[in-house]
Amino acid sequence: MKWSGRRQSDNLEDRRGMSSGGKTVVGGGIIGIVILLLNVFGGENGQMVGNILEQTQGTQTTQTEQRELTAKEKEEKQFINAILVDTEDVWSKIFAENNLQYKNPKLVLFQNAVETACGNASSDSGPFYCPGDQKVYMDLAFFEELKTKFGAQGGDFATAYVISHEIGHHVQTLLGTSDKMRRMQQGKSQAEANKLSVALELQADFYAGVWTHYNQQMNNFLEDGDIDEALSAAQAVGDDAIQAKIQGHIVPESFTHGTSAQRKAWFMKGYKTGDIKQGDTFAEIR
């Protein structure tokens, strides 16, 4: 993807060369791995992930060391900044077209562990959005694991897909969709609540596609193979693909993010239509 020459955003926090804001979770192991497998692309589960980690990994330490970012880390920061800027421009335009005002979220880069308004989280939780502080959190090491452990193709647009998916959760927060979904989950069985979670996640994939559509019109940023990279990432993190790989069988009623086919289909629908009004992923479960 073409990303150089973008303006700099004031909403990127790079904590990789400093302490994670105070207390850092120490430990991890199987708890973190299980959370990653069940809640990859944390989404609205970000608060749950943080709470679980805080409860199960109570040993903490205070970091005070700072270091200079490496040349590679500085380049990564510029790349992530370019994606973030494009999400700001695109969603500001879409909201304005619908007589709404977009509020930019912040994106936090960290290593190993981070303190958030949703609790303390480790890198094992995967990228997630915290509605409590309206920030996206990610350790870039996740993208290497996406390739080596989950079989994704990789590439720069796979990263853009993940970020735009998490920004999609911010859009849902601003539009009130997330709160509405949580109210709908009250009193439901676990299986029914999971279906609502799937609808929320698929809508975030749809919004990632809408962002791609608009950004291509505004910046002509796509290159050959970019969409394939996004679809490969979506394939790798489908609930069915993860369950088949890890436990050898699939339990549909436990899905929280949707199948690989669903995730790819909703991303492509957003990309092809560019119409935010066509993203009613909840229609099938009403």
C-alpha positions as CSV (number, residue, x, y, z in Angstrom):
1,M,0.0,0.0,0.0
2,K,1.1,3.6,-0.6
3,W,1.4,5.4,2.6
4,S,4.3,7.9,2.5
5,G,3.7,11.7,2.6
6,R,0.7,11.7,5.0
7,R,0.3,14.4,7.7
8,Q,1.3,13.5,11.2
9,S,-1.5,12.7,13.7
10,D,-1.5,14.0,17.3
11,N,-3.4,10.8,18.3
12,L,-0.7,8.2,18.1
13,E,1.0,7.3,21.4
14,D,4.1,5.3,21.1
15,R,4.9,3.8,24.4
16,R,7.4,1.2,23.2
17,G,10.4,3.2,24.4
18,M,9.1,4.0,27.8
19,S,7.2,2.5,30.7
20,S,3.6,1.4,30.0
21,G,2.1,4.1,32.1
22,G,3.0,2.8,35.5
23,K,2.2,-0.8,36.4
24,T,3.0,-3.6,34.0
25,V,1.5,-7.1,34.1
26,V,4.2,-9.7,34.9
27,G,3.6,-13.3,33.9
28,G,1.4,-14.6,31.1
29,G,1.7,-18.1,29.9
30,I,-1.4,-20.2,29.2
31,I,-4.0,-17.6,30.4
32,G,-2.7,-15.0,27.9
33,I,-2.5,-17.6,25.1
34,V,-6.1,-18.7,25.7
35,I,-7.3,-15.1,25.7
36,L,-5.5,-14.5,22.5
37,L,-7.1,-17.5,20.8
38,L,-10.6,-16.7,22.0
39,N,-10.5,-12.9,21.7
40,V,-8.1,-12.1,18.9
41,F,-9.0,-8.6,17.6
42,G,-10.2,-7.8,21.1
43,G,-13.0,-5.4,20.0
44,E,-15.6,-4.9,22.6
45,N,-14.1,-7.8,24.5
46,G,-11.2,-5.4,25.4
47,Q,-12.7,-4.7,28.8
48,M,-13.2,-8.3,29.5
49,V,-9.6,-9.2,28.5
50,G,-8.2,-6.5,30.7
51,N,-10.2,-7.5,33.7
52,I,-9.2,-11.2,33.3
53,L,-5.6,-10.4,33.0
54,E,-5.7,-8.0,36.0
55,Q,-7.4,-10.7,38.2
56,T,-5.2,-13.7,37.1
57,Q,-1.9,-12.0,36.9
58,G,-1.7,-9.9,40.0
59,T,2.1,-9.6,40.3
60,Q,3.0,-6.2,39.0
61,T,6.1,-4.0,38.8
62,T,6.7,-0.4,38.0
63,Q,8.8,0.4,34.9
64,T,10.9,3.6,34.8
65,E,13.4,2.8,32.1
66,Q,13.3,4.7,28.8
67,R,15.2,4.0,25.6
68,E,15.6,5.4,22.1
69,L,13.5,3.8,19.4
70,T,15.3,1.8,16.8
71,A,15.3,2.9,13.2
72,K,12.9,0.1,12.4
73,E,10.6,1.1,15.2
74,K,10.6,4.7,13.9
75,E,9.6,3.6,10.5
76,E,6.9,1.4,11.9
77,K,5.6,4.4,13.8
78,Q,5.4,6.4,10.6
79,F,3.5,3.6,8.9
80,I,1.0,3.2,11.7
81,N,0.6,7.0,11.8
82,A,-0.2,7.0,8.1
83,I,-3.0,4.5,8.6
84,L,-4.4,6.3,11.6
85,V,-4.4,9.6,9.7
86,D,-6.3,8.0,6.8
87,T,-8.9,6.6,9.3
88,E,-9.3,10.1,10.7
89,D,-9.8,11.7,7.3
90,V,-12.2,9.0,6.0
91,W,-14.4,8.7,9.0
92,S,-14.6,12.5,9.4
93,K,-15.8,12.6,5.8
94,I,-18.4,9.8,6.3
95,F,-19.7,11.3,9.5
96,A,-20.0,14.7,7.9
97,E,-21.9,13.2,5.0
98,N,-24.4,11.9,7.5
99,N,-24.7,15.2,9.5
100,L,-22.6,13.8,12.4
101,Q,-19.3,14.8,13.9
102,Y,-16.5,12.3,14.2
103,K,-14.3,12.2,17.3
104,N,-10.8,10.9,16.7
105,P,-9.7,8.0,18.9
106,K,-6.1,7.5,20.0
107,L,-3.9,4.6,19.0
108,V,-1.3,3.3,21.5
109,L,1.7,1.2,20.5
110,F,3.2,-0.8,23.3
111,Q,5.4,-3.8,24.0
112,N,4.6,-6.7,26.3
113,A,2.0,-5.1,28.6
114,V,0.0,-1.9,28.9
115,E,-2.3,-0.2,31.4
116,T,-5.7,0.9,30.0
117,A,-9.0,2.2,31.2
118,C,-10.3,-1.3,30.7
119,G,-7.6,-2.8,33.0
120,N,-4.1,-4.1,32.5
121,A,-3.5,-6.1,29.4
122,S,-0.6,-8.1,27.9
123,S,0.4,-8.5,24.3
124,D,-1.3,-11.9,24.4
125,S,-4.7,-10.2,24.3
126,G,-4.0,-9.1,20.7
127,P,-5.0,-5.7,19.3
128,F,-8.1,-4.4,21.0
129,Y,-10.2,-1.3,21.4
130,C,-11.0,0.0,24.9
131,P,-14.3,2.0,25.0
132,G,-13.4,3.3,28.5
133,D,-10.7,5.6,27.1
134,Q,-11.6,5.3,23.4
135,K,-8.1,4.1,22.5
136,V,-6.9,1.2,20.3
137,Y,-4.0,-0.8,21.8
138,M,-1.6,-3.0,19.9
139,D,1.8,-4.6,20.2
140,L,3.1,-4.9,16.6
141,A,4.6,-8.4,17.5
142,F,1.0,-9.6,16.9
143,F,1.4,-9.4,13.2
144,E,4.4,-11.7,13.1
145,E,2.3,-14.2,15.1
146,L,-0.5,-13.7,12.7
147,K,1.7,-15.2,10.0
148,T,3.7,-17.8,11.9
149,K,1.0,-19.2,14.2
150,F,-2.2,-18.5,12.3
151,G,-1.0,-18.8,8.7
152,A,-1.9,-15.3,7.4
153,Q,-0.2,-14.0,4.4
154,G,1.1,-11.0,6.2
155,G,2.0,-7.7,4.5
156,D,1.4,-4.0,5.2
157,F,-2.3,-4.1,4.3
158,A,-3.0,-6.9,6.7
159,T,-1.9,-4.4,9.4
160,A,-4.2,-1.7,7.9
161,Y,-7.1,-4.2,8.0
162,V,-6.6,-4.9,11.7
163,I,-6.3,-1.2,12.6
164,S,-9.3,-0.3,10.5
165,H,-11.3,-3.1,12.2
166,E,-10.4,-1.7,15.6
167,I,-11.3,1.8,14.5
168,G,-14.6,0.3,13.4
169,H,-15.3,-0.5,17.1
170,H,-14.7,3.2,17.9
171,V,-17.3,4.1,15.2
172,Q,-19.7,1.7,16.9
173,T,-19.0,3.4,20.2
174,L,-19.7,6.8,18.8
175,L,-22.9,5.7,17.0
176,G,-24.2,3.9,20.2
177,T,-24.2,0.5,18.6
178,S,-21.9,-1.0,21.2
179,D,-24.0,0.1,24.1
180,K,-27.1,-1.1,22.3
181,M,-25.5,-4.5,21.8
182,R,-24.6,-4.9,25.4
183,R,-28.1,-4.0,26.5
184,M,-29.4,-6.7,24.0
185,Q,-27.1,-9.3,25.6
186,Q,-28.7,-8.8,29.0
187,G,-30.8,-11.8,29.9
188,K,-29.8,-13.8,26.9
189,S,-28.3,-17.2,27.0
190,Q,-24.5,-17.4,26.3
191,A,-25.2,-18.7,22.8
192,E,-27.5,-15.9,22.0
193,A,-25.1,-13.3,23.5
194,N,-22.3,-14.8,21.4
195,K,-24.4,-14.2,18.2
196,L,-24.7,-10.5,19.1
197,S,-21.0,-10.4,19.6
198,V,-20.5,-11.9,16.2
199,A,-22.7,-9.3,14.6
200,L,-20.7,-6.5,16.3
201,E,-17.4,-7.9,15.1
202,L,-18.6,-8.5,11.5
203,Q,-19.9,-4.9,11.4
204,A,-16.4,-3.8,12.4
205,D,-15.1,-5.8,9.5
206,F,-17.6,-4.2,7.2
207,Y,-16.5,-0.8,8.4
208,A,-12.9,-1.7,7.6
209,G,-14.1,-2.4,4.1
210,V,-15.9,0.9,3.9
211,W,-12.7,2.7,5.1
212,T,-10.8,0.9,2.4
213,H,-13.3,2.0,-0.3
214,Y,-13.2,5.7,0.7
215,N,-9.5,5.8,1.2
216,Q,-8.9,4.4,-2.2
217,Q,-11.1,7.1,-3.7
218,M,-9.3,9.8,-1.6
219,N,-5.7,8.7,-1.8
220,N,-5.5,5.9,-4.4
221,F,-3.4,4.0,-1.8
222,L,-4.0,0.3,-2.8
223,E,-1.4,-1.8,-4.6
224,D,-1.6,-5.2,-6.2
225,G,-2.2,-7.8,-3.6
226,D,-3.4,-5.6,-0.8
227,I,-7.0,-6.9,-0.7
228,D,-5.7,-10.4,-0.8
229,E,-3.6,-9.6,2.3
230,A,-6.7,-8.3,4.2
231,L,-8.7,-11.4,3.2
232,S,-5.8,-13.7,4.3
233,A,-5.8,-12.0,7.7
234,A,-9.6,-12.3,8.0
235,Q,-9.4,-16.0,7.0
236,A,-6.8,-16.7,9.7
237,V,-8.7,-15.1,12.5
238,G,-12.2,-16.6,11.8
239,D,-13.5,-18.4,14.8
240,D,-13.8,-21.7,12.8
241,A,-10.2,-21.5,11.6
242,I,-8.9,-20.8,15.1
243,Q,-10.9,-23.5,16.7
244,A,-10.0,-26.1,14.0
245,K,-6.3,-25.3,14.4
246,I,-6.2,-25.2,18.2
247,Q,-8.7,-27.8,19.3
248,G,-9.3,-29.8,16.2
249,H,-13.1,-29.3,16.1
250,I,-15.5,-26.4,15.7
251,V,-18.2,-25.3,18.2
252,P,-20.4,-22.7,16.3
253,E,-22.4,-21.7,19.4
254,S,-19.1,-20.5,21.0
255,F,-18.2,-18.2,18.1
256,T,-17.7,-14.5,19.2
257,H,-16.2,-13.0,16.0
258,G,-17.6,-14.9,13.1
259,T,-16.4,-17.5,10.6
260,S,-13.6,-16.8,8.2
261,A,-16.1,-16.7,5.3
262,Q,-18.3,-14.3,7.2
263,R,-15.4,-12.0,8.0
264,K,-14.2,-11.9,4.4
265,A,-17.7,-11.4,3.0
266,W,-18.5,-8.4,5.3
267,F,-15.1,-6.8,4.6
268,M,-15.7,-7.2,0.9
269,K,-19.3,-5.8,1.1
270,G,-18.0,-2.7,2.8
271,Y,-15.1,-2.4,0.3
272,K,-17.4,-2.8,-2.8
273,T,-20.3,-0.6,-1.7
274,G,-18.7,2.0,0.5
275,D,-22.1,2.5,1.9
276,I,-22.2,2.6,5.7
277,K,-26.0,2.1,5.7
278,Q,-25.5,-1.4,4.3
279,G,-23.7,-2.8,7.3
280,D,-26.6,-4.1,9.4
281,T,-25.0,-7.3,10.5
282,F,-27.6,-7.7,13.2
283,A,-30.5,-8.2,10.8
284,E,-30.0,-12.0,10.6
285,I,-30.4,-12.5,14.4
286,R,-33.4,-10.2,15.0
